[in-house]
Amino acid sequence: MYKTLKDYSRSQKRKIGIFLAFKKGYYFTSSYIRILSPLNELSDEFDFEIIDYSSRKRFMKDLDKNLISMDAVIISRDIDIISKDIEFVRSLYEKLKRNNVKIIFDIDDNILLIDENHTEYAYYSRLIEYFRFLIENSDVLTVSTPHLKHELEKYNRNIVVIPNTLMREWDFSQKQKTGDLSKKQKIKIGYFGTRTHGPDLKLLEEAVINVKKHFTDKTIEFEMVGVTKTKYDWITPLPLPNNYRKNPNIIDHMLNMAMKVVDLTGFTVELPHRQFIEWMKNETDWDIGVAPLQDNRFNRNKSNLKYLEYGALNVAGVYSNVEPYKEIKTKNSGIVVENTSEEWENALVSLIENRNLYRTVIANCRRDICKNYTVRNSSERWREILKQIQS
């Protein structure tokens, strides 16, 4: 079964296939952010067909049905859902090439660099050959950062950077904060993420404990959503709604699964990610957000999504001085620190004590996001790619 993005006349439009996995009723969040949302803006110019490859048999049937009329296909990184067999990928590639269909492969992590210390190593290590084949043989490779482009240029010279953008559900409806943290009695520092970020927590422990000791006249709380099920004295887990608590992996599920319904007149994001975003906006009242990240080759290829999300949450962010966040320093839109307890502590203390710094960081971050990280920005880049493919 395939779905259209909009119900419109197709007679004069190039046909572009979008290969996505539909798992347990949802598309993956990365596919929504990087592919579905921006391409929905281009539905008047191109004829998009979403072909679901969560079922191999159905996928091949739908592909054969549409193949003769396709000009290009966009393959999302979750193609491993359909098969982890390299021979399947080779045969798919050959079938597309026999029909003169251009291949665009979208990826936002360098799976080729994953090492045995990563929490998902056991799974992704089996897919290295699989991903390398697609990276090497696609007509166009779309990636999320310039650093990832640089790392992959040895495999493919035709790479286009399409930065991740802020999902529409992370809006800027809240007024920008102009308060003075030095006068507040209770300061909340927050962090959220999936279990893959558990090892990054170690970078914060000593610093947060020292900040709590530094401000004897204030209550400093470090709240966390997701990341780990391990309990720590210095962390206050943010309690989830009762209907979430039955599933211990709900945060991973909500952060990774985005879209349930594709409305023919545009996208409608359903549970769980939309609900998670609304819950975060309504239930968190953080003053500062942190994004610790260990410095290794795999993490250097990640994107700055946490920066975008903290901007939408209307908080000042402190980030590890690792590639996804390095440019924040030049924009003065966040505090970037080396991964030492002293630098993390100094940054947190500075934001609490310096009202002008706190206000400036939030204002610059929100301004940067509105200018450079909207769905419209990524739509324009996709338009250029698809027009180039068809010329």
C-alpha positions in Angstrom: 0.0 0.0 0.0 1.3 3.4 -0.9 0.2 6.9 0.2 0.3 10.2 -1.5 1.2 13.5 0.2 -1.5 15.5 -1.4 -4.4 14.7 -3.7 -3.6 16.6 -6.8 -3.2 16.3 -10.6 0.0 14.4 -11.5 0.1 14.9 -15.2 3.0 17.3 -15.3 4.9 16.4 -12.2 8.0 14.3 -11.7 7.4 11.2 -9.7 9.6 10.8 -6.6 9.4 7.6 -4.5 10.0 7.9 -0.7 11.1 4.6 0.9 10.1 4.7 4.6 9.5 2.1 7.3 6.2 2.1 9.1 6.9 0.3 12.4 4.2 -0.4 15.0 2.0 2.3 13.5 4.5 5.1 13.3 7.2 6.5 11.0 10.5 7.3 12.6 11.1 10.8 13.9 14.3 11.2 11.8 12.3 10.5 8.7 9.7 13.0 9.6 12.2 15.8 10.4 14.5 15.2 7.4 12.2 13.9 4.6 8.5 14.0 5.2 8.0 17.5 6.7 10.2 19.4 4.2 8.9 17.5 1.1 5.3 18.2 2.1 6.1 21.8 1.3 6.9 20.8 -2.3 3.8 18.7 -3.0 2.6 21.2 -5.5 5.7 20.7 -7.6 6.4 17.0 -7.4 4.4 13.8 -7.3 5.6 12.0 -4.1 4.7 8.4 -3.4 5.5 7.0 0.1 6.3 3.3 -0.2 6.3 1.5 3.1 9.1 -1.0 3.5 8.1 -2.4 6.9 6.8 -5.4 4.9 9.2 -6.8 2.3 6.5 -8.5 0.3 4.3 -5.4 0.2 7.2 -3.2 -0.5 8.3 -5.1 -3.6 4.7 -5.2 -4.9 4.3 -1.5 -4.5 7.7 -0.8 -5.9 7.0 -2.8 -9.1 3.6 -1.1 -9.5 5.2 2.4 -9.4 8.7 1.8 -10.7 8.1 2.5 -14.4 6.9 6.0 -13.7 9.5 7.0 -11.1 12.2 9.5 -11.8 14.0 9.1 -8.5 13.7 7.5 -5.1 14.6 8.9 -1.6 15.8 6.1 0.7 15.7 6.8 4.4 18.3 5.4 6.8 15.7 3.0 8.4 15.8 0.8 5.3 17.4 -1.9 7.5 13.8 -2.5 8.8 13.0 -4.4 5.6 16.1 -6.6 5.4 19.6 -6.8 6.9 20.7 -8.8 3.9 23.3 -7.0 1.8 22.2 -9.0 -1.2 18.7 -7.5 -0.9 20.1 -4.0 -1.1 22.2 -5.0 -4.1 19.2 -6.4 -6.0 17.1 -3.3 -5.1 19.9 -1.1 -6.4 20.2 -3.0 -9.7 16.4 -3.0 -10.2 16.3 0.8 -9.8 19.2 1.3 -12.1 17.7 -0.9 -14.8 14.8 1.4 -14.8 16.9 4.6 -14.9 15.7 5.7 -11.4 18.0 8.0 -9.6 18.8 7.1 -6.0 19.0 9.6 -3.1 20.1 8.2 0.2 19.5 10.3 3.4 21.6 9.7 6.5 22.2 11.7 9.7 24.7 9.4 11.5 28.0 7.9 10.4 27.1 4.3 11.1 30.5 3.3 9.5 32.2 4.7 12.6 30.2 3.1 15.4 32.5 1.3 17.9 32.0 -1.4 20.4 31.5 1.1 23.3 28.3 2.4 21.8 25.1 1.2 23.3 23.7 0.2 19.8 26.9 -1.4 18.6 25.6 -5.0 18.5 22.8 -3.9 16.2 24.5 -1.5 13.9 27.8 -3.3 13.5 26.0 -5.9 11.4 24.9 -3.1 9.0 28.2 -1.5 8.2 28.5 -3.2 4.8 24.9 -2.5 4.1 25.1 1.2 4.7 28.5 1.5 2.9 27.0 0.1 -0.3 24.2 2.7 -0.3 26.6 5.5 0.6 28.9 4.5 -2.2 26.4 3.8 -4.9 23.7 6.5 -4.5 23.5 9.2 -7.1 23.1 11.8 -4.3 23.8 11.5 -0.6 22.0 13.9 1.7 23.5 14.4 5.2 22.8 16.5 8.2 26.1 18.3 8.9 29.2 19.6 7.0 31.4 17.3 9.2 29.4 14.2 8.2 29.8 15.3 4.6 33.6 15.6 5.0 33.8 12.1 6.6 31.8 10.5 3.8 33.4 12.2 0.8 35.8 9.4 0.4 32.9 7.1 -0.5 30.7 9.5 -2.6 31.6 12.9 -4.0 28.0 14.0 -4.6 26.9 15.0 -1.1 24.5 17.7 -0.1 24.1 19.0 3.4 20.5 19.5 4.6 20.7 20.5 8.3 18.1 19.1 10.7 15.3 21.5 11.4 13.0 22.2 14.2 9.7 20.2 14.0 6.7 22.5 13.7 5.4 21.1 17.0 8.3 22.8 18.8 6.9 26.3 18.2 7.9 29.6 19.7 4.6 30.4 21.4 6.2 31.0 24.8 7.5 34.5 25.4 11.2 34.9 25.6 12.5 34.7 29.2 13.9 38.0 30.5 14.1 37.1 34.2 17.1 37.3 36.5 18.2 33.9 37.7 20.3 35.5 40.4 17.1 36.5 42.2 15.3 33.2 41.9 15.2 30.9 44.9 14.8 27.8 42.8 16.8 27.1 39.6 16.0 24.1 37.3 18.6 22.6 35.0 17.2 20.0 32.6 18.3 17.3 30.2 16.4 14.8 28.1 17.2 12.1 25.6 17.2 8.4 24.8 19.2 5.6 26.5 22.1 6.1 24.0 23.0 9.2 26.0 23.5 7.3 29.3 27.3 7.4 29.1 27.3 11.2 28.6 25.8 11.7 32.1 29.2 11.0 33.7 30.4 14.3 32.3 27.9 16.3 34.5 27.9 14.6 37.9 30.7 16.5 39.7 29.8 19.8 38.1 26.1 19.7 39.1 27.0 18.6 42.7 29.4 21.5 43.0 26.9 24.0 41.6 24.4 22.9 44.3 27.0 23.5 46.9 28.0 26.8 45.4 24.5 28.4 45.8 23.8 28.0 49.5 20.9 30.4 49.3 19.2 28.7 46.4 17.7 25.3 45.5 19.3 23.9 42.4 17.5 21.0 40.8 18.8 18.8 38.0 15.8 17.3 36.3 16.0 14.6 33.6 13.6 12.9 31.2 14.7 9.5 29.8 18.4 8.9 29.3 18.8 6.2 32.0 16.7 4.1 34.4 19.6 4.2 37.0 18.8 6.4 40.0 21.3 9.0 41.2 21.1 11.3 44.3 22.0 14.4 42.3 19.3 13.8 39.6 15.5 14.4 40.0 13.7 12.2 37.4 10.8 14.1 36.0 7.7 11.9 36.6 5.9 10.8 33.6 2.1 10.7 33.2 0.6 7.5 34.7 -0.3 6.1 31.2 3.4 6.2 30.3 4.9 4.4 33.3 3.9 0.9 32.2 6.4 1.1 29.4 10.0 1.6 30.8 11.3 2.5 27.3 8.5 5.0 26.5 10.9 8.0 26.1 13.0 6.1 23.5 9.7 5.2 21.8 8.4 8.7 21.9 11.6 10.3 20.7 12.1 7.8 17.8 8.6 7.3 16.5 6.9 10.4 15.1 4.1 10.0 12.7 1.0 7.8 12.7 -1.3 9.5 10.1 -0.5 10.9 6.7 -3.3 13.2 5.8 -3.9 13.6 2.0 -3.9 17.4 2.4 -0.8 17.5 4.5 0.8 15.8 7.4 -0.8 15.2 10.8 1.6 14.2 13.5 -0.1 11.8 16.0 1.1 10.1 19.1 3.6 9.5 20.4 6.1 12.3 19.5 3.5 15.1 19.3 2.2 14.2 22.7 5.7 14.1 24.0 6.5 17.6 22.7 3.3 19.0 24.2 4.1 17.3 27.5 7.6 18.7 27.5 6.3 22.3 26.8 3.6 22.1 29.5 5.4 20.2 32.2 9.0 21.4 32.2 9.9 24.8 33.5 13.6 24.6 33.1 15.9 27.6 33.2 18.9 26.0 31.7 19.3 23.0 29.4 22.5 20.9 29.1 23.8 18.7 26.2 26.8 16.7 27.4 28.4 14.6 24.6 31.5 12.5 24.7 34.1 13.4 22.1 34.6 10.6 19.7 34.4 10.2 15.9 30.9 8.8 15.9 29.5 11.7 18.0 31.3 14.3 15.9 29.0 13.4 13.1 25.8 14.0 15.0 23.6 17.1 14.5 22.6 20.0 16.8 19.0 18.9 17.4 19.4 19.5 21.2 20.3 23.1 20.5 17.1 23.5 18.4 14.9 21.9 21.1 16.4 24.0 23.9 15.7 27.1 21.9 12.1 26.0 21.5 11.9 25.3 25.2 13.0 28.8 25.8 16.0 27.9 28.0 19.7 28.8 27.8 21.8 25.9 26.7 25.2 24.6 27.8 26.9 22.2 25.3 30.0 20.0 25.1 32.6 21.4 22.8 32.1 18.6 20.2 31.5 19.1 16.5 27.7 19.4 16.5 27.9 22.4 18.9 31.2 24.1 18.0 29.6 26.9 15.9 27.3 27.9 18.7 30.3 29.7 20.3 30.7 32.1 17.3 27.0 32.9 17.4 26.9 33.6 21.2 23.7 31.5 21.3 24.8 29.1 23.9 27.7 28.2 26.2 30.2 25.7 24.8 32.5 24.0 27.2 35.3 21.4 27.3 34.3 18.2 29.0 35.8 19.0 32.4 33.9 19.4 35.6 35.4 22.8 36.1 34.2 24.2 32.8 30.7 22.7 33.2 30.4 24.2 36.7 31.7 27.6 35.6 29.2 27.8 32.7 26.2 26.9 34.9 27.3 29.4 37.6 27.8 32.1 35.0 24.3 31.7 33.5 22.8 31.9 37.0 24.7 34.9 38.1 24.9 36.9 34.9 21.5 38.2 33.8 22.7 39.8 30.6 24.5 36.6 29.5 21.4 34.5 30.2 19.1 36.8 28.2 21.6 37.2 25.3 22.1 33.5 24.9 18.3 32.8 24.7 17.6 35.7 22.4 20.5 34.7 20.0 19.5 31.1 19.9 15.9 31.8 19.1 16.9 34.3 16.4 19.3 31.8 14.9 16.7 29.0 14.8 14.1 31.2 13.2 16.5 32.3 10.5 18.4 29.1 9.7 16.6 26.0 11.0 13.0 26.1 9.7 11.2 23.6 7.5 11.3 26.1 4.7 15.1 26.1 4.8 15.3 22.3 4.3 12.5 22.4 1.7 14.5 24.8 -0.5 17.5 22.4 -0.4 15.4 19.5 -1.3 13.9 21.5 -4.2 17.4 22.1 -5.6 18.3 18.5 -5.4 15.1 17.2 -7.1 15.3 19.7 -9.9 18.9 18.9 -10.5 18.0 15.1 -10.6 15.4 15.7 -13.2 17.5 18.0 -15.5 
